[in-house]
Amino acid sequence: MASEPKNIQEQGFRSSLFGFDKNDVLAYMNTLANEAQQQELEYQQKLQALQARIDALGSEHSGADAQ
């Protein structure tokens, strides 16, 4: 499940003697980092696909101008 702002704000951690349970916080941070990495990969793939489309349209446009 992707972390939405509401989910992030509602995330609870167990308390420990000196604040939040470190393992809970680290596990949650790792989850967020993994989600961000996955989203970045998806955006990079979309960007590459769009760049390829731009290149193809540019080639078509150049070919039409040559005729």
N, CA, C and O atoms as a printed pandas DataFrame, in Angstrom:
     atom_number atom_name residue_name chain_id  residue_number  x_coord  y_coord  z_coord
0              1         N          MET        A               1    0.855   -1.173    0.000
1              2        CA          MET        A               1    0.000    0.000    0.000
2              3         C          MET        A               1    0.893    1.225    0.000
3              4         O          MET        A               1    1.762    1.347    0.863
4              5         N          ALA        A               2    0.706    2.126   -0.933
5              6        CA          ALA        A               2    1.502    3.338   -1.012
6              7         C          ALA        A               2    1.217    4.229    0.188
7              8         O          ALA        A               2    0.088    4.306    0.672
8              9         N          SER        A               3    2.248    4.888    0.652
9             10        CA          SER        A               3    2.098    5.774    1.797
10            11         C          SER        A               3    1.548    7.116    1.335
11            12         O          SER        A               3    2.198    7.851    0.592
12            13         N          GLU        A               4    0.375    7.409    1.776
13            14        CA          GLU        A               4   -0.239    8.684    1.480
14            15         C          GLU        A               4   -0.015    9.587    2.682
15            16         O          GLU        A               4    0.203    9.091    3.787
16            17         N          PRO        A               5   -0.062   10.902    2.492
17            18        CA          PRO        A               5    0.178   11.801    3.630
18            19         C          PRO        A               5   -0.661   11.462    4.861
19            20         O          PRO        A               5   -0.165   11.522    5.986
20            21         N          LYS        A               6   -1.915   11.110    4.654
21            22        CA          LYS        A               6   -2.769   10.779    5.794
22            23         C          LYS        A               6   -2.240    9.542    6.514
23            24         O          LYS        A               6   -2.221    9.507    7.744
24            25         N          ASN        A               7   -1.806    8.519    5.757
25            26        CA          ASN        A               7   -1.274    7.310    6.367
26            27         C          ASN        A               7   -0.004    7.605    7.147
27            28         O          ASN        A               7    0.206    7.056    8.228
28            29         N          ILE        A               8    0.846    8.471    6.601
29            30        CA          ILE        A               8    2.096    8.816    7.263
30            31         C          ILE        A               8    1.810    9.534    8.581
31            32         O          ILE        A               8    2.429    9.242    9.604
32            33         N          GLN        A               9    0.870   10.472    8.545
33            34        CA          GLN        A               9    0.548   11.233    9.752
34            35         C          GLN        A               9   -0.084   10.354   10.829
35            36         O          GLN        A               9    0.071   10.629   12.019
36            37         N          GLU        A              10   -0.783    9.317   10.430
37            38        CA          GLU        A              10   -1.469    8.466   11.397
38            39         C          GLU        A              10   -0.603    7.307   11.873
39            40         O          GLU        A              10   -1.023    6.535   12.736
40            41         N          GLN        A              11    0.579    7.179   11.331
41            42        CA          GLN        A              11    1.459    6.085   11.721
42            43         C          GLN        A              11    1.783    6.195   13.209
43            44         O          GLN        A              11    2.207    7.248   13.685
44            45         N          GLY        A              12    1.585    5.123   13.921
45            46        CA          GLY        A              12    1.893    5.115   15.349
46            47         C          GLY        A              12    3.105    4.242   15.626
47            48         O          GLY        A              12    3.360    3.270   14.916
48            49         N          PHE        A              13    3.831    4.592   16.642
49            50        CA          PHE        A              13    4.994    3.818   17.054
50            51         C          PHE        A              13    4.850    3.514   18.540
51            52         O          PHE        A              13    4.295    4.302   19.306
52            53         N          ARG        A              14    5.359    2.364   18.921
53            54        CA          ARG        A              14    5.350    2.025   20.336
54            55         C          ARG        A              14    6.324    2.943   21.071
55            56         O          ARG        A              14    7.349    3.346   20.521
56            57         N          SER        A              15    5.995    3.261   22.297
57            58        CA          SER        A              15    6.890    4.081   23.107
58            59         C          SER        A              15    7.912    3.184   23.781
59            60         O          SER        A              15    7.643    2.027   24.105
60            61         N          SER        A              16    9.075    3.744   23.980
61            62        CA          SER        A              16   10.090    3.049   24.751
62            63         C          SER        A              16   10.588    4.021   25.814
63            64         O          SER        A              16   10.081    5.138   25.926
64            65         N          LEU        A              17   11.544    3.613   26.565
65            66        CA          LEU        A              17   12.032    4.411   27.680
66            67         C          LEU        A              17   12.489    5.799   27.233
67            68         O          LEU        A              17   12.268    6.783   27.940
68            69         N          PHE        A              18   13.115    5.880   26.081
69            70        CA          PHE        A              18   13.667    7.156   25.613
70            71         C          PHE        A              18   12.972    7.674   24.355
71            72         O          PHE        A              18   13.610    8.340   23.539
72            73         N          GLY        A              19   11.711    7.393   24.180
73            74        CA          GLY        A              19   10.975    7.884   23.025
74            75         C          GLY        A              19   10.300    6.745   22.293
75            76         O          GLY        A              19    9.805    5.804   22.913
76            77         N          PHE        A              20   10.281    6.830   20.963
77            78        CA          PHE        A              20    9.654    5.797   20.148
78            79         C          PHE        A              20   10.559    4.585   20.038
79            80         O          PHE        A              20   11.779    4.685   20.173
80            81         N          ASP        A              21    9.944    3.446   19.791
81            82        CA          ASP        A              21   10.706    2.222   19.591
82            83         C          ASP        A              21   11.528    2.350   18.311
83            84         O          ASP        A              21   10.975    2.511   17.223
84            85         N          LYS        A              22   12.816    2.280   18.444
85            86        CA          LYS        A              22   13.740    2.503   17.323
86            87         C          LYS        A              22   13.469    1.534   16.169
87            88         O          LYS        A              22   13.514    1.931   15.005
88            89         N          ASN        A              23   13.194    0.290   16.480
89            90        CA          ASN        A              23   12.958   -0.710   15.425
90            91         C          ASN        A              23   11.694   -0.405   14.632
91            92         O          ASN        A              23   11.661   -0.595   13.416
92            93         N          ASP        A              24   10.650    0.070   15.318
93            94        CA          ASP        A              24    9.419    0.460   14.619
94            95         C          ASP        A              24    9.690    1.602   13.655
95            96         O          ASP        A              24    9.259    1.571   12.502
96            97         N          VAL        A              25   10.409    2.614   14.135
97            98        CA          VAL        A              25   10.697    3.785   13.308
98            99         C          VAL        A              25   11.563    3.396   12.113
99           100         O          VAL        A              25   11.287    3.808   10.987
100          101         N          LEU        A              26   12.603    2.607   12.352
101          102        CA          LEU        A              26   13.488    2.195   11.260
102          103         C          LEU        A              26   12.756    1.341   10.235
103          104         O          LEU        A              26   12.977    1.493    9.034
104          105         N          ALA        A              27   11.896    0.452   10.690
105          106        CA          ALA        A              27   11.129   -0.385    9.763
106          107         C          ALA        A              27   10.215    0.482    8.905
107          108         O          ALA        A              27   10.088    0.252    7.703
108          109         N          TYR        A              28    9.581    1.474    9.518
109          110        CA          TYR        A              28    8.687    2.359    8.771
110          111         C          TYR        A              28    9.480    3.202    7.777
111          112         O          TYR        A              28    9.052    3.385    6.637
112          113         N          MET        A              29   10.614    3.706    8.198
113          114        CA          MET        A              29   11.458    4.492    7.297
114          115         C          MET        A              29   11.938    3.648    6.121
115          116         O          MET        A              29   12.000    4.138    4.993
116          117         N          ASN        A              30   12.272    2.402    6.367
117          118        CA          ASN        A              30   12.675    1.501    5.277
118          119         C          ASN        A              30   11.527    1.266    4.309
119          120         O          ASN        A              30   11.736    1.214    3.097
120          121         N          THR        A              31   10.323    1.125    4.832
121          122        CA          THR        A              31    9.146    0.956    3.975
122          123         C          THR        A              31    8.954    2.178    3.090
123          124         O          THR        A              31    8.724    2.050    1.888
124          125         N          LEU        A              32    9.049    3.370    3.690
125          126        CA          LEU        A              32    8.911    4.601    2.909
126          127         C          LEU        A              32   10.002    4.713    1.856
127          128         O          LEU        A              32    9.731    5.108    0.722
128          129         N          ALA        A              33   11.228    4.372    2.218
129          130        CA          ALA        A              33   12.344    4.446    1.272
130          131         C          ALA        A              33   12.128    3.480    0.113
131          132         O          ALA        A              33   12.398    3.828   -1.037
132          133         N          ASN        A              34   11.649    2.278    0.399
133          134        CA          ASN        A              34   11.392    1.293   -0.658
134          135         C          ASN        A              34   10.285    1.770   -1.590
135          136         O          ASN        A              34   10.382    1.608   -2.807
136          137         N          GLU        A              35    9.233    2.356   -1.025
137          138        CA          GLU        A              35    8.145    2.882   -1.853
138          139         C          GLU        A              35    8.642    4.027   -2.732
139          140         O          GLU        A              35    8.299    4.101   -3.912
140          141         N          ALA        A              36    9.448    4.918   -2.158
141          142        CA          ALA        A              36    9.983    6.039   -2.931
142          143         C          ALA        A              36   10.879    5.540   -4.054
143          144         O          ALA        A              36   10.842    6.073   -5.163
144          145         N          GLN        A              37   11.675    4.532   -3.777
145          146        CA          GLN        A              37   12.566    3.970   -4.793
146          147         C          GLN        A              37   11.748    3.341   -5.922
147          148         O          GLN        A              37   12.087    3.501   -7.095
148          149         N          GLN        A              38   10.683    2.635   -5.580
149          150        CA          GLN        A              38    9.826    2.013   -6.583
150          151         C          GLN        A              38    9.144    3.075   -7.438
151          152         O          GLN        A              38    9.059    2.931   -8.658
152          153         N          GLN        A              39    8.658    4.140   -6.802
153          154        CA          GLN        A              39    8.014    5.215   -7.556
154          155         C          GLN        A              39    9.009    5.907   -8.472
155          156         O          GLN        A              39    8.675    6.254   -9.605
156          157         N          GLU        A              40   10.226    6.109   -7.990
157          158        CA          GLU        A              40   11.236    6.737   -8.829
158          159         C          GLU        A              40   11.536    5.868  -10.049
159          160         O          GLU        A              40   11.684    6.388  -11.155
160          161         N          LEU        A              41   11.624    4.564   -9.861
161          162        CA          LEU        A              41   11.857    3.647  -10.974
162          163         C          LEU        A              41   10.715    3.739  -11.989
163          164         O          LEU        A              41   10.957    3.784  -13.195
164          165         N          GLU        A              42    9.476    3.768  -11.503
165          166        CA          GLU        A              42    8.323    3.879  -12.392
166          167         C          GLU        A              42    8.352    5.201  -13.163
167          168         O          GLU        A              42    8.068    5.230  -14.361
168          169         N          TYR        A              43    8.693    6.287  -12.479
169          170        CA          TYR        A              43    8.771    7.594  -13.147
170          171         C          TYR        A              43    9.887    7.615  -14.181
171          172         O          TYR        A              43    9.724    8.205  -15.249
172          173         N          GLN        A              44   11.002    6.993  -13.888
173          174        CA          GLN        A              44   12.105    6.936  -14.843
174          175         C          GLN        A              44   11.695    6.152  -16.095
175          176         O          GLN        A              44   12.037    6.536  -17.213
176          177         N          GLN        A              45   10.966    5.058  -15.899
177          178        CA          GLN        A              45   10.495    4.271  -17.039
178          179         C          GLN        A              45    9.516    5.087  -17.885
179          180         O          GLN        A              45    9.578    5.053  -19.114
180          181         N          LYS        A              46    8.612    5.822  -17.226
181          182        CA          LYS        A              46    7.670    6.662  -17.961
182          183         C          LYS        A              46    8.411    7.767  -18.708
183          184         O          LYS        A              46    8.081    8.086  -19.850
184          185         N          LEU        A              47    9.405    8.342  -18.056
185          186        CA          LEU        A              47   10.194    9.395  -18.684
186          187         C          LEU        A              47   10.913    8.878  -19.925
187          188         O          LEU        A              47   10.941    9.552  -20.955
188          189         N          GLN        A              48   11.492    7.689  -19.830
189          190        CA          GLN        A              48   12.174    7.096  -20.982
190          191         C          GLN        A              48   11.196    6.827  -22.118
191          192         O          GLN        A              48   11.513    7.066  -23.284
192          193         N          ALA        A              49   10.010    6.332  -21.785
193          194        CA          ALA        A              49    9.009    6.062  -22.808
194          195         C          ALA        A              49    8.563    7.362  -23.486
195          196         O          ALA        A              49    8.400    7.409  -24.706
196          197         N          LEU        A              50    8.369    8.404  -22.693
197          198        CA          LEU        A              50    7.969    9.681  -23.266
198          199         C          LEU        A              50    9.084   10.283  -24.117
199          200         O          LEU        A              50    8.818   10.876  -25.162
200          201         N          GLN        A              51   10.331   10.133  -23.670
201          202        CA          GLN        A              51   11.458   10.651  -24.444
202          203         C          GLN        A              51   11.573    9.911  -25.776
203          204         O          GLN        A              51   11.853   10.522  -26.807
204          205         N          ALA        A              52   11.359    8.606  -25.752
205          206        CA          ALA        A              52   11.387    7.821  -26.990
206          207         C          ALA        A              52   10.272    8.288  -27.928
207          208         O          ALA        A              52   10.477    8.381  -29.138
208          209         N          ARG        A              53    9.100    8.579  -27.375
209          210        CA          ARG        A              53    7.973    9.068  -28.183
210          211         C          ARG        A              53    8.307   10.434  -28.785
211          212         O          ARG        A              53    8.021   10.682  -29.956
212          213         N          ILE        A              54    8.910   11.319  -27.990
213          214        CA          ILE        A              54    9.314   12.634  -28.491
214          215         C          ILE        A              54   10.314   12.480  -29.625
215          216         O          ILE        A              54   10.212   13.157  -30.648
216          217         N          ASP        A              55   11.278   11.589  -29.444
217          218        CA          ASP        A              55   12.286   11.353  -30.482
218          219         C          ASP        A              55   11.643   10.826  -31.763
219          220         O          ASP        A              55   11.997   11.248  -32.864
220          221         N          ALA        A              56   10.697    9.903  -31.609
221          222        CA          ALA        A              56   10.019    9.336  -32.776
222          223         C          ALA        A              56    9.211   10.407  -33.503
223          224         O          ALA        A              56    9.239   10.476  -34.732
224          225         N          LEU        A              57    8.502   11.229  -32.767
225          226        CA          LEU        A              57    7.725   12.296  -33.391
226          227         C          LEU        A              57    8.637   13.322  -34.068
227          228         O          LEU        A              57    8.314   13.855  -35.129
228          229         N          GLY        A              58    9.771   13.585  -33.438
229          230        CA          GLY        A              58   10.724   14.495  -34.054
230          231         C          GLY        A              58   11.255   13.950  -35.355
231          232         O          GLY        A              58   11.420   14.691  -36.324
232          233         N          SER        A              59   11.525   12.657  -35.385
233          234        CA          SER        A              59   12.015   12.028  -36.622
234          235         C          SER        A              59   10.940   12.079  -37.708
235          236         O          SER        A              59   11.234   12.361  -38.870
236          237         N          GLU        A              60    9.695   11.805  -37.321
237          238        CA          GLU        A              60    8.602   11.878  -38.287
238          239         C          GLU        A              60    8.459   13.301  -38.828
239          240         O          GLU        A              60    8.242   13.495  -40.025
240          241         N          HIS        A              61    8.577   14.269  -37.968
241          242        CA          HIS        A              61    8.449   15.661  -38.358
242          243         C          HIS        A              61    9.581   16.043  -39.312
243          244         O          HIS        A              61    9.343   16.726  -40.308
244          245         N          SER        A              62   10.794   15.613  -39.023
245          246        CA          SER        A              62   11.931   15.895  -39.883
246          247         C          SER        A              62   11.769   15.234  -41.241
247          248         O          SER        A              62   12.112   15.820  -42.267
248          249         N          GLY        A              63   11.247   14.012  -41.246
249          250        CA          GLY        A              63   11.007   13.287  -42.488
250          251         C          GLY        A              63    9.947   13.975  -43.331
251          252         O          GLY        A              63   10.071   14.030  -44.554
252          253         N          ALA        A              64    8.930   14.488  -42.710
253          254        CA          ALA        A              64    7.863   15.189  -43.428
254          255         C          ALA        A              64    8.381   16.497  -44.007
255          256         O          ALA        A              64    8.003   16.881  -45.114
256          257         N          ASP        A              65    9.240   17.180  -43.267
257          258        CA          ASP        A              65    9.812   18.428  -43.770
258          259         C          ASP        A              65   10.731   18.189  -44.967
259          260         O          ASP        A              65   10.818   19.034  -45.859
260          261         N          ALA        A              66   11.406   17.062  -44.992
261          262        CA          ALA        A              66   12.339   16.746  -46.079
262          263         C          ALA        A              66   11.582   16.468  -47.380
263          264         O          ALA        A              66   12.116   16.672  -48.471
264          265         N          GLN        A              67   10.357   16.009  -47.259
265          266        CA          GLN        A              67    9.586   15.668  -48.455
266          267         C          GLN        A              67    9.015   16.934  -48.987
267          268         O          GLN        A              67    8.318   16.919  -50.001
